[in-house]
Amino acid sequence: MELFLALKIALRALAVNKMRSFLTMLGIIIGIGAVIVMIAIGAGASKVIADQIASMGSNLLLVVPGSATAGGLRSGAGTVPTITYDDVKAIQTECPSVERVAPTVRGSAQVVYGNMNWWTQIQGCTPEMLQVREWKIAAGREMTATDVESALKNCLLGASVAENLFGAEDPVGKIVRIKKVPFTVVGVLESKGQSPRGDDQDDLIMMPITTAQRKILGNPFPNTVGAMLIQAKSEEVLAQAEEEVTALLDQRHRVGPNKERDYILRNLTEILAVSQQSAQVMSLLLGAVASISLVVGGIGIMNIMLVSVTERTREIGIRMAIGAKQRNILLQFLTEAVLLTLFGGVIGMVLGMAGAFTISKLLDWPTLISPQAILAAFLFSAGVGVFFGFYPARTAARLNPIDALRYE
């Protein structure tokens, strides 16, 4: 009953000075709106990076050639292929924590269909690459072991290549020419979008690694591959798989205490996780910067409430004279402050969601509004009201009734 009466008095007091009440709420409206927009932008960026990480595959290790030394001269990393098919087979059979290994070679070439042409990446690989990258087929069929063993002139098109060469036409079964060599399109890959580095993952053509080496890219170093992707059996044994692969390659490549490794092993999961962590930190920083406006709005509420206490000193004295206790006065002014911030918070949340939606549509920037962020903003606005409204409310409650009645 006491709270209901305080709400009634607070609403009446706010209604008397509508313009002042709105201007007081403006700081909270801007603050809450800014917080929601900034958090939505940060959360959207985090989701994009998380999707990009997922598109790369899970529990992955990448092995690429390192620097090699010949005749006392050191070549740059990747200049000379140092990874062999025998390394691929050894890792698959001798490393218990490894699920599968996908060797690959890469290059680029012009691909032609009819009067259309497109410059794209060529990736020679094995069927394991689709499993390691968790890459599904949108149309047609997957690459098979027979394609690799027989070096068949079959290929899979990335979504971007298929769109640029064929448009709305179905590419499956059609013949394309890569460096004047005819290839049959047996499938189209599902779109994966951009990589964490910003590259278009769909701008490529996959073909059997044997076909790529013999007919398109060439291979001056027999029995070698450009790189290999290794997938551990689970995230829990990823570190163990890294140790097993390192130990095996050191043994096979005769890497001693004083000899530099001729290969480079990278843990892709750790590298990509750092990118996601950076996006999350950025989201928190954006939210923290926007929260400063909430503090400014709270200070504005405290100032206006102090002015209100001064203006209503005689009213406070009269209420105390007829029996109102300090807690009644405290509750009345605290309720007014909380109502100001809650009304401002609700308006700010609506404007914040509208702003996030507008940014997403006009600037094509990904935004993500979570219910948790909205609830946190609402509770924070109430907390601002309690925090910054307590001092003016306590000041009003501690007034001496006699002095308050004499106040002019």
C-alpha positions as CSV (number, residue, x, y, z in Angstrom):
1,M,0.0,0.0,0.0
2,E,2.8,2.4,0.9
3,L,4.6,1.6,-2.4
4,F,1.4,2.1,-4.4
5,L,0.9,5.5,-2.8
6,A,4.6,6.4,-3.5
7,L,4.1,5.4,-7.1
8,K,0.9,7.5,-7.4
9,I,2.6,10.6,-5.9
10,A,5.7,10.1,-8.1
11,L,3.7,9.9,-11.3
12,R,1.7,13.0,-10.3
13,A,4.9,14.9,-9.6
14,L,6.5,13.8,-13.0
15,A,3.3,14.8,-14.8
16,V,3.4,18.3,-13.5
17,N,6.7,19.0,-15.2
18,K,6.5,16.9,-18.3
19,M,9.2,18.8,-20.3
20,R,11.6,18.7,-17.4
21,S,10.9,15.0,-16.9
22,F,11.5,14.2,-20.5
23,L,14.8,16.2,-20.6
24,T,15.9,14.5,-17.5
25,M,15.2,11.1,-19.1
26,L,17.0,12.1,-22.3
27,G,20.4,11.1,-20.9
28,I,19.2,7.7,-19.9
29,I,17.4,7.3,-23.3
30,I,20.6,8.1,-25.2
31,G,22.7,5.9,-22.9
32,I,20.6,2.8,-23.0
33,G,20.1,3.2,-26.8
34,A,23.9,3.5,-27.3
35,V,24.6,0.5,-25.1
36,I,22.2,-1.7,-27.0
37,V,23.5,-0.6,-30.4
38,M,27.1,-1.0,-29.4
39,I,26.5,-4.5,-27.9
40,A,24.5,-5.5,-30.9
41,I,27.4,-4.5,-33.2
42,G,29.9,-6.3,-31.1
43,A,27.8,-9.4,-30.8
44,G,27.2,-9.4,-34.6
45,A,30.9,-9.2,-35.2
46,S,31.6,-12.0,-32.8
47,K,29.0,-14.2,-34.5
48,V,30.5,-13.5,-37.9
49,I,33.9,-14.6,-36.7
50,A,32.4,-17.7,-34.9
51,D,30.7,-18.7,-38.2
52,Q,34.0,-18.2,-40.1
53,I,35.8,-20.3,-37.5
54,A,33.1,-23.0,-37.9
55,S,33.5,-22.9,-41.7
56,M,37.1,-23.7,-41.4
57,G,36.4,-27.1,-39.8
58,S,37.1,-28.3,-36.2
59,N,40.2,-29.6,-34.4
60,L,42.5,-28.8,-37.2
61,L,46.3,-28.7,-37.6
62,L,48.0,-27.3,-40.7
63,V,51.4,-28.5,-41.9
64,V,53.2,-26.5,-44.6
65,P,56.7,-26.7,-46.0
66,G,59.3,-24.7,-44.0
67,S,62.7,-23.4,-45.2
68,A,65.1,-25.9,-46.7
69,T,68.9,-25.8,-46.9
70,A,70.8,-27.0,-50.0
71,G,74.5,-26.4,-50.6
72,G,74.7,-24.1,-47.6
73,L,71.9,-21.9,-49.1
74,R,68.6,-21.5,-47.2
75,S,65.4,-21.1,-49.2
76,G,62.4,-19.2,-47.9
77,A,59.5,-21.0,-46.2
78,G,57.4,-22.9,-48.7
79,T,59.8,-22.4,-51.6
80,V,60.7,-26.1,-51.8
81,P,58.0,-28.8,-51.1
82,T,59.2,-30.8,-48.1
83,I,56.0,-32.7,-47.3
84,T,55.6,-36.0,-49.0
85,Y,52.8,-38.5,-49.6
86,D,54.7,-40.9,-47.3
87,D,54.4,-38.3,-44.5
88,V,50.7,-38.2,-45.1
89,K,50.4,-42.0,-44.9
90,A,52.6,-42.2,-41.8
91,I,50.6,-39.7,-39.9
92,Q,47.4,-41.4,-40.8
93,T,48.6,-44.8,-39.6
94,E,51.0,-44.0,-36.7
95,C,49.3,-41.1,-34.8
96,P,46.5,-42.5,-32.7
97,S,44.9,-39.1,-32.0
98,V,44.6,-38.2,-35.7
99,E,41.2,-38.9,-37.3
100,R,42.1,-38.1,-40.9
101,V,44.8,-36.3,-43.1
102,A,44.0,-34.3,-46.2
103,P,47.0,-33.5,-48.5
104,T,46.5,-30.6,-50.9
105,V,48.2,-28.5,-53.6
106,R,47.1,-25.1,-54.6
107,G,47.5,-22.8,-57.6
108,S,45.4,-20.5,-59.8
109,A,44.2,-20.6,-63.4
110,Q,41.6,-19.3,-65.8
111,V,38.5,-21.4,-66.2
112,V,36.3,-21.1,-69.3
113,Y,32.7,-22.1,-70.0
114,G,31.2,-21.1,-73.3
115,N,31.8,-17.3,-73.7
116,M,32.3,-16.9,-69.9
117,N,35.6,-17.0,-68.1
118,W,36.8,-16.6,-64.5
119,W,40.2,-16.5,-62.8
120,T,40.1,-18.6,-59.6
121,Q,42.0,-20.8,-57.2
122,I,42.7,-24.4,-58.0
123,Q,42.9,-26.8,-55.2
124,G,44.0,-30.4,-55.7
125,C,43.0,-32.6,-52.9
126,T,41.6,-35.9,-51.8
127,P,38.0,-36.8,-50.6
128,E,39.3,-36.3,-47.0
129,M,39.5,-32.6,-47.6
130,L,35.7,-32.3,-47.8
131,Q,35.4,-34.2,-44.5
132,V,38.2,-32.2,-42.7
133,R,36.7,-28.9,-43.8
134,E,33.1,-30.2,-43.2
135,W,32.2,-29.0,-46.6
136,K,28.9,-30.3,-48.0
137,I,27.8,-30.7,-51.5
138,A,24.9,-28.4,-52.7
139,A,24.4,-30.2,-56.0
140,G,25.9,-33.3,-57.7
141,R,28.2,-35.7,-55.9
142,E,31.4,-35.6,-53.9
143,M,34.9,-36.4,-55.0
144,T,35.8,-40.1,-54.7
145,A,38.9,-42.2,-54.2
146,T,38.5,-43.5,-57.8
147,D,38.8,-39.9,-59.0
148,V,42.1,-39.5,-57.2
149,E,43.5,-43.0,-58.1
150,S,42.7,-42.6,-61.8
151,A,43.5,-38.9,-62.0
152,L,40.1,-38.3,-63.6
153,K,39.3,-34.9,-65.1
154,N,36.4,-34.2,-62.7
155,C,36.0,-31.1,-60.6
156,L,33.9,-29.5,-57.9
157,L,33.0,-25.8,-58.2
158,G,32.8,-23.3,-55.4
159,A,29.6,-21.3,-55.1
160,S,31.2,-18.1,-56.4
161,V,32.8,-19.8,-59.5
162,A,29.5,-21.5,-60.3
163,E,27.6,-18.2,-60.1
164,N,30.1,-16.3,-62.2
165,L,30.3,-19.0,-64.9
166,F,26.8,-20.4,-65.0
167,G,24.5,-17.9,-63.4
168,A,21.2,-19.7,-62.9
169,E,22.2,-22.6,-65.1
170,D,22.9,-26.0,-63.4
171,P,26.6,-26.7,-63.7
172,V,26.5,-30.4,-62.9
173,G,27.5,-32.5,-65.9
174,K,28.8,-29.5,-67.9
175,I,32.3,-29.2,-69.4
176,V,34.6,-26.4,-68.3
177,R,38.2,-25.8,-69.6
178,I,41.0,-25.1,-67.2
179,K,44.2,-24.2,-69.0
180,K,42.6,-25.6,-72.1
181,V,42.1,-29.0,-70.4
182,P,38.4,-30.1,-70.4
183,F,36.9,-31.0,-67.0
184,T,33.5,-32.4,-66.1
185,V,31.7,-30.6,-63.3
186,V,30.5,-33.4,-61.0
187,G,29.4,-31.2,-58.1
188,V,28.9,-27.8,-56.6
189,L,30.1,-27.0,-53.1
190,E,27.9,-25.3,-50.5
191,S,28.7,-21.7,-49.8
192,K,31.1,-21.0,-46.8
193,G,31.5,-17.3,-47.2
194,Q,34.5,-15.4,-46.1
195,S,37.5,-16.8,-44.2
196,P,38.7,-15.1,-41.0
197,R,41.3,-13.3,-43.2
198,G,38.5,-12.0,-45.5
199,D,39.2,-14.3,-48.4
200,D,36.2,-15.7,-50.4
201,Q,36.3,-19.4,-49.6
202,D,33.8,-20.1,-52.4
203,D,36.1,-18.8,-55.1
204,L,37.9,-22.1,-55.9
205,I,37.7,-25.3,-57.9
206,M,38.5,-28.6,-56.3
207,M,39.9,-31.5,-58.3
208,P,41.7,-34.7,-57.5
209,I,45.2,-33.9,-56.3
210,T,46.7,-36.3,-58.8
211,T,44.9,-34.6,-61.7
212,A,46.0,-31.2,-60.5
213,Q,49.7,-32.2,-60.3
214,R,49.8,-34.0,-63.6
215,K,47.6,-31.8,-65.8
216,I,47.1,-28.4,-64.4
217,L,49.7,-27.2,-61.8
218,G,52.6,-29.5,-62.4
219,N,54.8,-31.1,-59.9
220,P,58.6,-30.8,-60.4
221,F,59.2,-32.6,-57.0
222,P,57.8,-36.1,-57.3
223,N,55.9,-37.6,-54.3
224,T,55.5,-34.2,-52.6
225,V,52.4,-32.2,-51.7
226,G,51.9,-28.5,-51.0
227,A,50.5,-28.9,-47.5
228,M,48.2,-31.1,-45.4
229,L,45.3,-30.5,-43.1
230,I,45.2,-32.8,-40.1
231,Q,42.0,-33.4,-38.1
232,A,42.3,-34.7,-34.5
233,K,39.7,-37.1,-33.2
234,S,38.4,-34.5,-30.7
235,E,39.1,-31.2,-29.2
236,E,40.4,-32.9,-26.1
237,V,43.2,-34.8,-27.9
238,L,44.1,-31.9,-30.2
239,A,47.2,-31.0,-28.2
240,Q,48.2,-34.7,-28.1
241,A,47.7,-35.0,-31.8
242,E,50.0,-31.9,-32.3
243,E,52.7,-33.6,-30.2
244,E,52.4,-36.9,-32.0
245,V,52.6,-35.3,-35.5
246,T,55.6,-33.1,-34.5
247,A,57.4,-36.1,-33.1
248,L,56.7,-38.3,-36.1
249,L,57.7,-35.6,-38.6
250,D,60.9,-34.8,-36.7
251,Q,61.8,-38.4,-36.9
252,R,61.0,-38.8,-40.6
253,H,62.8,-35.5,-41.5
254,R,65.7,-36.3,-39.3
255,V,65.4,-33.1,-37.2
256,G,68.0,-33.1,-34.6
257,P,68.8,-30.7,-31.7
258,N,70.8,-28.4,-33.9
259,K,68.8,-28.7,-37.1
260,E,66.0,-26.4,-38.1
261,R,62.7,-28.0,-39.0
262,D,61.9,-28.0,-42.7
263,Y,58.1,-27.8,-42.0
264,I,55.8,-25.5,-40.1
265,L,52.9,-26.9,-38.0
266,R,50.1,-24.5,-36.9
267,N,47.2,-25.1,-34.7
268,L,44.3,-23.5,-36.6
269,T,41.9,-23.8,-33.7
270,E,44.1,-21.7,-31.4
271,I,44.7,-19.1,-34.1
272,L,41.0,-18.7,-34.9
273,A,40.1,-18.7,-31.2
274,V,42.3,-15.6,-30.7
275,S,40.3,-13.8,-33.4
276,Q,37.1,-14.6,-31.7
277,Q,38.4,-13.5,-28.3
278,S,39.5,-10.2,-29.8
279,A,36.0,-9.6,-31.2
280,Q,34.5,-10.3,-27.7
281,V,36.9,-7.9,-26.1
282,M,36.0,-5.3,-28.7
283,S,32.3,-5.9,-27.9
284,L,32.9,-5.3,-24.2
285,L,34.9,-2.1,-24.9
286,L,32.1,-0.8,-27.1
287,G,29.6,-1.5,-24.3
288,A,31.8,0.1,-21.7
289,V,32.3,3.3,-23.8
290,A,28.5,3.6,-24.4
291,S,27.9,3.1,-20.6
292,I,29.7,6.4,-19.9
293,S,26.6,8.2,-21.3
294,L,24.5,6.3,-18.8
295,V,26.6,7.7,-16.0
296,V,26.2,11.2,-17.4
297,G,22.5,10.6,-17.6
298,G,22.4,9.4,-14.0
299,I,24.3,12.5,-12.8
300,G,21.6,14.6,-14.7
301,I,18.9,12.8,-12.8
302,M,20.6,13.4,-9.5
303,N,20.9,17.2,-10.2
304,I,17.3,17.5,-11.3
305,M,16.1,15.6,-8.2
306,L,18.1,17.9,-5.9
307,V,16.4,20.8,-7.6
308,S,13.1,19.1,-7.1
309,V,13.8,18.7,-3.4
310,T,14.6,22.4,-3.1
311,E,11.4,23.4,-4.9
312,R,9.2,21.1,-2.8
313,T,10.8,21.8,0.6
314,R,7.5,23.2,2.0
315,E,5.6,20.2,0.6
316,I,8.0,17.9,2.4
317,G,7.6,19.9,5.6
318,I,3.8,19.7,5.4
319,R,3.9,16.0,4.9
320,M,6.2,15.5,7.8
321,A,4.0,17.7,10.0
322,I,0.9,15.6,9.4
323,G,2.7,12.3,10.2
324,A,4.9,11.2,7.2
325,K,8.1,9.5,8.4
326,Q,11.6,9.7,6.9
327,R,11.2,6.4,5.1
328,N,8.0,7.7,3.4
329,I,9.8,10.8,2.0
330,L,12.8,8.7,1.1
331,L,10.6,6.2,-0.8
332,Q,8.7,9.0,-2.6
333,F,11.8,10.7,-4.1
334,L,13.5,7.4,-4.8
335,T,10.5,6.1,-6.6
336,E,10.5,9.3,-8.8
337,A,14.2,8.7,-9.7
338,V,13.6,5.0,-10.5
339,L,10.5,5.8,-12.6
340,L,12.5,8.4,-14.6
341,T,15.2,5.9,-15.4
342,L,12.8,3.0,-16.2
343,F,10.7,5.2,-18.6
344,G,13.9,6.4,-20.2
345,G,15.3,2.8,-20.3
346,V,12.2,1.5,-22.1
347,I,12.3,4.3,-24.7
348,G,16.1,3.8,-25.0
349,M,15.7,0.1,-25.6
350,V,13.2,0.7,-28.4
351,L,15.4,3.3,-30.0
352,G,18.5,1.0,-29.5
353,M,16.8,-1.9,-31.3
354,A,15.6,0.3,-34.0
355,G,19.1,1.8,-34.4
356,A,20.7,-1.6,-34.6
357,F,18.2,-2.7,-37.2
358,T,18.8,0.4,-39.2
359,I,22.6,0.0,-39.1
360,S,22.2,-3.6,-40.2
361,K,20.1,-2.6,-43.2
362,L,21.7,0.6,-44.4
363,L,25.4,-0.2,-43.8
364,D,25.1,-4.0,-44.3
365,W,26.8,-4.5,-40.9
366,P,25.9,-7.6,-38.9
367,T,24.1,-6.9,-35.6
368,L,22.8,-9.3,-33.0
369,I,20.4,-8.2,-30.3
370,S,20.1,-10.8,-27.5
371,P,17.4,-10.9,-24.8
372,Q,20.1,-11.0,-22.2
373,A,21.5,-7.6,-23.4
374,I,18.0,-6.0,-23.3
375,L,17.4,-7.4,-19.8
376,A,20.8,-6.2,-18.6
377,A,20.1,-2.7,-20.0
378,F,16.7,-2.6,-18.3
379,L,18.1,-3.7,-14.9
380,F,21.1,-1.3,-15.3
381,S,18.7,1.6,-15.9
382,A,16.8,0.8,-12.7
383,G,20.1,0.5,-10.9
384,V,21.2,4.0,-12.1
385,G,17.9,5.4,-10.8
386,V,18.5,3.8,-7.3
387,F,22.2,4.8,-7.2
388,F,21.8,8.4,-8.4
389,G,18.4,9.0,-6.8
390,F,19.4,7.8,-3.3
391,Y,21.3,11.0,-2.3
392,P,18.5,13.5,-3.2
393,A,16.0,11.2,-1.6
394,R,18.0,11.0,1.6
395,T,18.5,14.7,1.5
396,A,14.7,15.2,1.4
397,A,14.1,12.7,4.1
398,R,16.6,14.3,6.5
399,L,15.0,17.8,6.3
400,N,13.9,19.3,9.6
401,P,10.1,19.7,9.5
402,I,10.2,23.2,11.2
403,D,12.9,24.5,8.8
404,A,11.1,23.0,5.8
405,L,7.8,24.8,6.7
406,R,9.6,28.1,7.1
407,Y,11.4,27.7,3.7
408,E,10.4,30.4,1.2
